[in-house]
Amino acid sequence: MVEGPRDVVILGAGIAGAALADHLTRRSLTVTVVDPRTPAAGASGRAAGIVTEQLWNDWDVLVTRESREEYRALARGDPETFREVPFVRLTTQPVIADALRQAVVRLRGWGVPVEEVDADRLTDWLPGGQFGRLLGAIASRSDACVTPSTITTLYLEAAQGRGAAAAFGAPVPVPAYEGGGWTVRSGTDEIRARNLVVAAGAWSKQLLLGLGRPLPLTPYRTQAAVLRPSGPAPKGAGVSLHDLDTDVYARPESNGRILAGDGTEWFETDPERFVAGADASFLAHLAEGLGTWIPGWGESEVVGAWAGVCTATLDRRPCIGPVDPERSLYAITGFNGFGVMRSGGAARRLAELIVDPESGRAREALAPVLPERFGGLAPSFSPVPGFTLEAGNAPRF
């Protein structure tokens, strides 16, 4: 079947591609989403779903804030899909405690409602916790936890309700640019479009290389687990934690469970050939990090554990925008493990640029993340930590 001409073909049905399809169809463009797997089958379906404004610059804060409000609207009050959950960073180390206090000043300057919290407040939120060694903690109460696979599905359903098409489950060859437009063959389907967007997560590197427009991207493996803690359950919706001493994070799940990570490997991984299960050393690291603060969490039963592949960039910022303007080739990728936090607001900005590629305002809205900042260079590099307190390419914590 030949489909087209469409305005846009999106390669990738993760949360970024799904959000972009939604925003493009809101602007009356015709869209087809293509993915050899099912929606959210890659990193989106394996993500923690923490959405926090405790970030590194005002652009990230604004985009994440917009994304959070989009997810809230999509969820329509379903607490399994979206719920407000305070996000807490904490430490026992004096140097990191000082950095936390500096972060409060910086974040408040960007309008983030963040505050320092003490051991009594943490004990109130997390009964059974042991915070006697606490030297610093900050909390942002308006943050959230979402279920990324559900958000992805809701975006796609909204886009399909406005006429978007989908082609899932068939291998996608390298698209061809011919006759002033793109042709994408997926199984027996041939889809033609004026614009092509690579939103393929860890597969974006090879796709863009095949299209002759490589970007500096490094896929890397990260791990997470769902745990059933012993001891008292958190009050209310609970809180999300990031232990800066061990770089372990945890967020509340339903039925008193928690989802915890971050078993990240700092070298490149092939997204087609990686260990999808979690390592025993990772689970031991989780127990150590969580048990420092909440013994019942350190003694948790492992309900399930897995690994996924995220994509790093040279400067820890995503690549969003035109990769080859003359051929109307775009990318939205390289989120460094933070695609869920940013996808809604980032996709809105990219949609506006696709609608009007000459718009100075639309380009300015993406200025910090435009792929052109790399000047066409795509060197090999090792990823650096993404879930950090500090900005820059070499954060200490």
PLY file of the C-alpha trace (Angstrom):
ply
format ascii 1.0
element vertex 397
property float x
property float y
property float z
element edge 396
property int vertex1
property int vertex2
end_header
0.00 0.00 0.00
1.29 3.45 -0.91
0.42 6.14 1.62
0.96 9.79 1.01
1.94 12.34 0.48
1.98 13.05 4.21
3.34 16.17 5.83
5.55 14.29 8.29
6.80 10.75 8.90
8.12 10.14 12.43
10.53 7.24 12.96
9.99 6.10 16.53
6.95 5.56 18.75
8.47 6.37 22.11
7.22 9.24 24.20
9.06 11.87 22.11
7.73 10.61 18.78
4.23 10.18 20.19
4.21 13.68 21.69
5.43 15.13 18.40
2.65 13.35 16.49
0.13 14.85 18.89
1.50 18.39 18.53
1.76 18.19 14.74
-1.81 16.96 14.34
-3.02 19.73 16.63
-1.59 22.05 13.99
-3.48 20.19 11.22
-0.48 18.40 9.69
-0.86 14.87 8.35
1.42 12.44 10.19
2.46 8.79 10.10
4.39 7.21 12.99
6.60 4.25 12.05
8.27 1.85 14.47
9.49 -1.74 14.03
8.32 -2.45 17.57
5.28 -1.45 19.58
4.79 2.01 21.15
7.08 2.69 24.13
8.92 -0.62 23.56
12.32 1.03 24.00
13.60 3.37 26.69
10.18 5.04 27.20
8.62 1.84 28.47
11.55 1.18 30.80
11.89 4.69 32.24
11.36 5.65 35.87
8.86 8.39 35.08
10.21 10.95 37.57
9.42 14.50 36.45
11.33 17.09 38.46
12.28 20.74 37.99
15.52 20.26 39.95
17.52 20.76 36.76
20.54 22.67 35.45
19.28 25.64 33.44
16.17 27.68 32.83
15.47 26.09 29.41
15.30 22.61 30.92
13.12 23.85 33.79
10.62 25.51 31.48
10.40 22.55 29.09
9.97 20.09 31.96
7.31 22.27 33.57
5.35 22.35 30.31
5.74 18.59 29.90
4.46 17.95 33.41
1.32 19.99 32.77
0.71 18.19 29.47
0.98 14.83 31.24
-1.39 16.03 33.94
-3.97 16.97 31.29
-3.54 13.68 29.42
-3.97 11.64 32.62
-7.33 13.28 33.44
-7.03 12.60 37.14
-5.85 8.97 36.90
-3.32 8.60 39.77
-1.74 5.54 38.15
-0.78 7.69 35.17
0.10 10.99 36.89
0.43 12.08 40.49
2.19 14.91 42.23
5.05 13.58 44.34
7.71 15.70 46.07
11.23 15.08 44.84
14.03 15.02 47.44
17.79 15.07 47.00
19.86 14.28 50.09
23.41 13.64 51.25
25.68 12.87 54.21
28.67 14.68 52.65
29.59 18.30 53.54
30.71 19.27 50.03
27.50 17.99 48.45
25.41 19.63 51.18
26.99 22.96 50.26
26.19 22.33 46.58
22.58 21.62 47.55
22.30 24.99 49.28
23.73 26.70 46.20
21.24 24.81 44.03
18.32 26.20 46.05
19.37 29.75 45.20
19.84 28.92 41.51
16.56 27.01 41.20
14.52 29.67 42.97
15.92 32.17 40.49
14.23 30.11 37.77
10.93 29.98 39.63
11.30 26.45 40.98
9.50 26.05 44.34
12.35 24.25 46.10
13.21 24.30 49.81
15.69 22.85 52.26
14.18 20.14 54.46
15.41 18.61 57.71
15.43 15.13 59.20
12.09 15.66 61.00
10.32 16.48 57.73
11.84 13.47 56.00
10.83 11.20 58.88
7.29 12.53 58.61
7.21 11.71 54.91
9.05 8.39 55.25
8.26 6.57 58.52
11.02 4.12 59.36
13.70 6.31 57.85
16.98 6.96 59.65
18.21 10.47 58.91
20.60 11.04 61.80
23.58 11.39 59.43
21.79 13.84 57.13
23.82 16.94 56.27
21.68 18.37 53.50
18.39 17.81 51.71
16.23 19.81 49.33
12.71 19.13 48.13
10.48 20.40 45.32
6.86 19.65 46.17
5.22 20.28 42.79
7.09 17.50 40.96
5.42 14.35 39.71
5.65 10.68 38.82
4.10 9.38 35.60
3.69 6.05 33.84
5.61 6.70 30.60
4.08 3.87 28.56
0.58 5.12 29.32
1.49 8.73 28.51
2.95 7.53 25.20
-0.25 5.65 24.37
-2.42 8.65 25.26
-0.39 10.92 22.99
-0.72 8.45 20.10
-4.45 8.00 20.65
-4.94 11.76 20.58
-2.91 12.04 17.36
-4.79 9.16 15.72
-8.06 10.80 16.71
-7.00 13.70 14.48
-6.08 11.44 11.58
-2.52 10.31 12.28
-1.60 6.91 10.89
0.69 4.30 12.40
2.84 1.49 11.01
4.19 -0.80 13.71
5.88 -4.19 13.76
7.68 -4.26 10.40
11.41 -3.62 9.85
12.13 -0.09 8.68
14.90 0.28 6.07
16.87 3.48 5.68
14.43 6.03 4.24
15.13 7.41 0.79
15.04 11.06 -0.26
13.81 11.30 -3.83
11.82 13.74 -5.88
11.95 16.44 -3.24
10.47 14.25 -0.50
10.95 11.18 1.67
9.92 7.60 1.02
9.77 5.17 3.93
9.03 1.49 3.30
7.69 -0.45 6.28
6.76 -4.02 5.40
4.34 -3.78 2.48
3.63 -0.11 3.16
5.29 2.73 1.28
4.87 6.09 2.96
5.77 9.37 1.30
6.17 12.65 3.13
7.67 16.11 2.86
9.39 15.95 6.27
11.17 13.14 8.11
11.79 13.12 11.87
14.14 10.67 13.58
12.77 10.04 17.07
14.19 6.56 17.47
15.98 6.85 20.81
18.98 4.53 20.99
18.52 3.58 17.32
18.81 7.22 16.18
22.60 7.06 15.89
22.59 4.37 13.19
19.57 5.80 11.40
21.15 9.24 11.08
24.45 7.71 10.02
22.62 5.85 7.26
21.02 9.11 6.17
24.41 10.77 5.89
23.87 13.15 8.81
25.51 11.59 11.88
25.22 13.23 15.30
27.42 12.69 18.38
25.23 10.13 20.12
26.20 7.26 22.40
23.64 4.62 23.42
24.26 3.32 26.94
22.69 0.74 29.23
20.90 1.65 32.48
19.00 -0.47 35.00
15.98 -0.25 37.28
13.92 -2.48 39.55
10.54 -2.59 41.25
10.89 -3.43 44.94
8.47 -4.39 47.70
9.88 -2.84 50.91
9.37 -4.15 54.39
8.33 -1.77 57.18
5.93 1.18 57.22
4.58 2.59 53.97
5.24 6.26 53.13
2.53 8.73 54.04
0.20 9.93 51.30
1.63 9.60 47.81
5.14 9.28 49.20
8.22 11.04 47.86
10.83 10.41 45.19
14.42 10.28 46.47
17.83 10.81 44.91
20.71 9.79 47.19
23.58 11.91 45.91
26.14 9.85 47.85
25.48 6.66 45.86
23.51 8.10 42.88
20.58 5.79 43.65
17.06 7.07 43.06
13.64 5.71 44.06
10.04 6.70 43.40
6.73 5.39 44.75
4.72 2.83 42.81
1.25 1.45 43.50
0.55 -1.07 46.28
3.36 0.24 48.48
6.08 -0.69 46.01
8.95 1.50 44.83
10.79 1.78 41.52
14.52 2.30 41.94
17.69 2.74 39.79
20.40 3.87 38.60
22.60 1.06 37.38
24.14 3.01 34.54
27.07 1.75 32.50
29.44 4.42 31.22
30.29 2.91 27.84
28.50 2.43 24.52
25.89 -0.30 24.14
24.38 -1.81 21.01
20.58 -1.36 21.38
20.06 -4.57 19.40
22.38 -6.63 21.60
22.34 -5.80 25.30
21.52 -7.67 28.49
17.88 -6.82 29.17
17.90 -8.17 32.72
19.44 -6.47 35.75
22.83 -7.35 37.21
23.24 -8.80 40.70
25.80 -6.08 41.46
23.22 -3.42 40.57
20.64 -4.90 42.95
23.26 -5.02 45.72
24.08 -1.36 45.05
20.38 -0.46 45.32
20.11 -2.24 48.66
23.16 -0.40 49.98
22.06 3.04 48.80
18.42 2.79 49.88
19.22 1.00 53.13
21.44 3.89 54.21
18.33 5.99 54.73
15.44 3.54 55.03
16.41 0.07 56.28
13.11 -1.41 55.12
13.90 -0.33 51.57
17.35 -1.86 51.71
15.76 -5.19 52.65
13.16 -5.03 49.87
11.93 -8.02 47.89
12.76 -7.65 44.20
9.48 -7.83 42.25
11.09 -7.26 38.86
14.28 -5.83 37.41
15.35 -4.84 33.91
17.71 -2.79 31.76
17.11 -0.35 28.95
19.20 1.76 26.60
19.31 5.56 26.76
21.25 7.93 24.48
23.92 10.40 25.55
25.20 13.50 23.78
28.54 15.32 24.09
27.10 18.15 26.20
24.27 16.33 28.02
21.65 18.29 26.07
19.25 16.64 23.62
19.41 17.11 19.85
16.15 18.65 18.68
15.66 20.39 15.36
16.77 20.28 11.73
19.65 17.93 10.89
19.48 18.60 7.14
17.23 21.61 6.44
17.46 21.26 2.67
15.96 17.77 2.85
13.56 18.62 5.70
15.24 16.05 7.98
14.77 16.58 11.72
15.71 14.80 14.94
14.37 14.68 18.46
16.73 12.40 20.36
19.68 12.25 22.76
17.82 13.01 25.99
20.53 11.50 28.23
17.91 9.51 30.15
15.51 12.44 30.56
13.14 11.98 27.63
10.12 11.59 29.88
10.86 14.84 31.69
11.20 16.89 28.53
9.27 15.26 25.67
5.99 17.16 25.89
7.48 20.65 25.88
10.29 19.69 23.50
7.87 18.18 20.98
5.73 21.30 21.02
8.73 23.42 20.13
9.81 21.11 17.34
6.28 20.98 15.92
6.22 24.78 15.68
9.53 24.76 13.79
8.35 22.07 11.37
5.19 24.05 10.66
7.24 27.20 9.98
10.94 26.42 9.36
11.69 30.11 8.75
10.32 31.25 12.09
13.00 32.98 14.14
10.86 32.61 17.25
10.55 28.84 16.75
14.31 28.49 16.26
15.01 30.58 19.33
12.76 28.32 21.42
15.10 25.41 20.52
18.37 27.36 20.47
20.16 25.43 23.28
19.42 22.03 21.70
19.67 22.58 17.94
21.80 19.80 16.34
23.77 22.38 14.35
25.75 23.24 17.49
27.96 20.21 16.78
28.97 21.48 13.35
28.43 18.11 11.68
30.98 16.39 13.91
30.14 13.01 15.44
33.12 11.78 17.49
33.01 8.70 19.67
32.74 9.45 23.38
31.77 7.90 26.68
28.56 9.08 28.36
28.70 11.12 31.55
26.20 10.96 34.43
22.83 12.41 33.53
20.84 12.47 36.78
23.03 15.03 38.51
22.81 18.07 40.76
25.23 20.18 38.76
25.34 21.47 35.19
28.22 21.16 32.73
29.84 18.24 30.97
31.71 16.99 34.06
29.39 17.27 37.06
30.83 16.20 40.40
27.51 14.99 41.83
0 1
1 2
2 3
3 4
4 5
5 6
6 7
7 8
8 9
9 10
10 11
11 12
12 13
13 14
14 15
15 16
16 17
17 18
18 19
19 20
20 21
21 22
22 23
23 24
24 25
25 26
26 27
27 28
28 29
29 30
30 31
31 32
32 33
33 34
34 35
35 36
36 37
37 38
38 39
39 40
40 41
41 42
42 43
43 44
44 45
45 46
46 47
47 48
48 49
49 50
50 51
51 52
52 53
53 54
54 55
55 56
56 57
57 58
58 59
59 60
60 61
61 62
62 63
63 64
64 65
65 66
66 67
67 68
68 69
69 70
70 71
71 72
72 73
73 74
74 75
75 76
76 77
77 78
78 79
79 80
80 81
81 82
82 83
83 84
84 85
85 86
86 87
87 88
88 89
89 90
90 91
91 92
92 93
93 94
94 95
95 96
96 97
97 98
98 99
99 100
100 101
101 102
102 103
103 104
104 105
105 106
106 107
107 108
108 109
109 110
110 111
111 112
112 113
113 114
114 115
115 116
116 117
117 118
118 119
119 120
120 121
121 122
122 123
123 124
124 125
125 126
126 127
127 128
128 129
129 130
130 131
131 132
132 133
133 134
134 135
135 136
136 137
137 138
138 139
139 140
140 141
141 142
142 143
143 144
144 145
145 146
146 147
147 148
148 149
149 150
150 151
151 152
152 153
153 154
154 155
155 156
156 157
157 158
158 159
159 160
160 161
161 162
162 163
163 164
164 165
165 166
166 167
167 168
168 169
169 170
170 171
171 172
172 173
173 174
174 175
175 176
176 177
177 178
178 179
179 180
180 181
181 182
182 183
183 184
184 185
185 186
186 187
187 188
188 189
189 190
190 191
191 192
192 193
193 194
194 195
195 196
196 197
197 198
198 199
199 200
200 201
201 202
202 203
203 204
204 205
205 206
206 207
207 208
208 209
209 210
210 211
211 212
212 213
213 214
214 215
215 216
216 217
217 218
218 219
219 220
220 221
221 222
222 223
223 224
224 225
225 226
226 227
227 228
228 229
229 230
230 231
231 232
232 233
233 234
234 235
235 236
236 237
237 238
238 239
239 240
240 241
241 242
242 243
243 244
244 245
245 246
246 247
247 248
248 249
249 250
250 251
251 252
252 253
253 254
254 255
255 256
256 257
257 258
258 259
259 260
260 261
261 262
262 263
263 264
264 265
265 266
266 267
267 268
268 269
269 270
270 271
271 272
272 273
273 274
274 275
275 276
276 277
277 278
278 279
279 280
280 281
281 282
282 283
283 284
284 285
285 286
286 287
287 288
288 289
289 290
290 291
291 292
292 293
293 294
294 295
295 296
296 297
297 298
298 299
299 300
300 301
301 302
302 303
303 304
304 305
305 306
306 307
307 308
308 309
309 310
310 311
311 312
312 313
313 314
314 315
315 316
316 317
317 318
318 319
319 320
320 321
321 322
322 323
323 324
324 325
325 326
326 327
327 328
328 329
329 330
330 331
331 332
332 333
333 334
334 335
335 336
336 337
337 338
338 339
339 340
340 341
341 342
342 343
343 344
344 345
345 346
346 347
347 348
348 349
349 350
350 351
351 352
352 353
353 354
354 355
355 356
356 357
357 358
358 359
359 360
360 361
361 362
362 363
363 364
364 365
365 366
366 367
367 368
368 369
369 370
370 371
371 372
372 373
373 374
374 375
375 376
376 377
377 378
378 379
379 380
380 381
381 382
382 383
383 384
384 385
385 386
386 387
387 388
388 389
389 390
390 391
391 392
392 393
393 394
394 395
395 396
